[in-house]
Each structure stands twice: as C-alpha cells, then as structure tokens.
Amino acid sequence: MHTEIVARAREAGLADVTVLRGLDGHIGASRRTRRGLLRRPDNVPVTILVFDQEERLRRFLTTLADITEECIVTLDTAEAYRYGRVGSAERSRGRRDAG
C-alpha cells in the first residue's frame, strides 16, 4: 500500500514523501506487529511522512479512501529548511502528515 501512496503523492505534485518501516509495534491493545524470520514482511508498522501545504494535504487524503482499510493520520505544523549549494537556508512553513 505504501508504494501506491508514494506514487499518488508524486502524481499530485506533493513536496516530499518518506516511508519509514518499523521493526516492532502494536495496534490497539491486542494486535502486535513485528518483523522477524517467521513473520510476513507486510505485517510491520509503517509510517509515511508527507510534506506540503495543509490544504494540499487535506485534498490528497480524500484520494486515498479506495486503498486504505484503516490508518491513523496526524497533521502537524513543521518548519522545513532547504539548503542550497552555497549553504544558504530557505525557510518555508508547511504541514507534516505522519500516517
């Protein structure tokens, strides 16, 4: 599923997407997800960070209903710095989505 989300984010022209795959976690109080020799590789916690402006992120989230069964989405303000070749920093305000 994360590869489809990344592809759709790229199609939508969102600023940045990063996928983080976890080693261990749990869902709710009962179901544990863990990566190991006898575990399915798709049964691990995944966090997808998407960076862009809030209104673009909210619009993008509506396009994911057909591929997600259940997920948690967090919208948060973040400060992003882009460094150029000469070391100058450009500051921009955006939103971060971890979900």
N, C-alpha and C positions, 0 to 999 in steps of 0.2 A: 504494500500500500504506500509506503514512503516514497518509492520511486515514482509512482503516479502523482503524488502530491508535489514532488520536486518538479516534475515535468509540467504540471499545470501552473505552478508558480512562475516558471520560466516563460511559459506561453503568455501569462498575464502580465509579464514585464515587471515583476516584483524585484525589489532592490537586491535581496540576498536571502538564501535559504541554506541551512546547515542541518544535517541529520546526525544525531548522536545515538549510538546503540549502547544500551546498558548491559551489565553483566548479571545483575540481580535486582529484584524488586517485587512488589506485590500490588494487587488490585483489590481494593476494598479490604475487608478483614479476613478473607479466606483464601483467595487465589494468589499463589506465588508464581512469579515468572523468573526463571533462572536459566542461564546459558551453561551447558555442560555437555559431556560426551553423550549422554543418553537423552538429551533434551532436543526438541525441534528448534532449529535455528530461528524460526519465525516467532517463537514464544518467548521473546525477550522484550524488556521495556525499551521504547524508542521515544526520543524527544526530537521534535522538528522545530527549529527556530526559523522564523520568517521575519525579515526586517523590511519595513516600508512605512508609509503614512497610514494613520489609523483608518481613514475612510477606504483606502485601497485594500487593507487587510480585511475589514468587515465585508466588503463586497466579494473578496476572494473566498472567504469562509462559506458563503452561500453556494459556491460551486462545488463543494466537497460532499454534500449530503448523499450523493449516489454511490460513494465509495467507502464511507466510514460507517462502521456499525456503532461504535462507541468511542468517544475520546474526550479529553479534557482540554479546553483551550483557555489560555491565560493571555490577556492583553495587558501590556505594561509599557510605560514610557521608558525610553532608553536614549542615551546620548551616544552618537556614533562619531568617530573621528576617522577621516580618510587621510592617509599620509602620502604625499607625492614623492617624487624622486629627490627633490631638494630638501625634504624633511619638513615642509610646511604642513600644518594641520588645518583641515577644513572641518568645521563643526556643523553638524546638522541634527535636527531633532526629529525623531521618528518613533515608531511603536515597535515593540517586540512581541512576538507571539510564540509561546512555547506550548506545544500541544501534541 
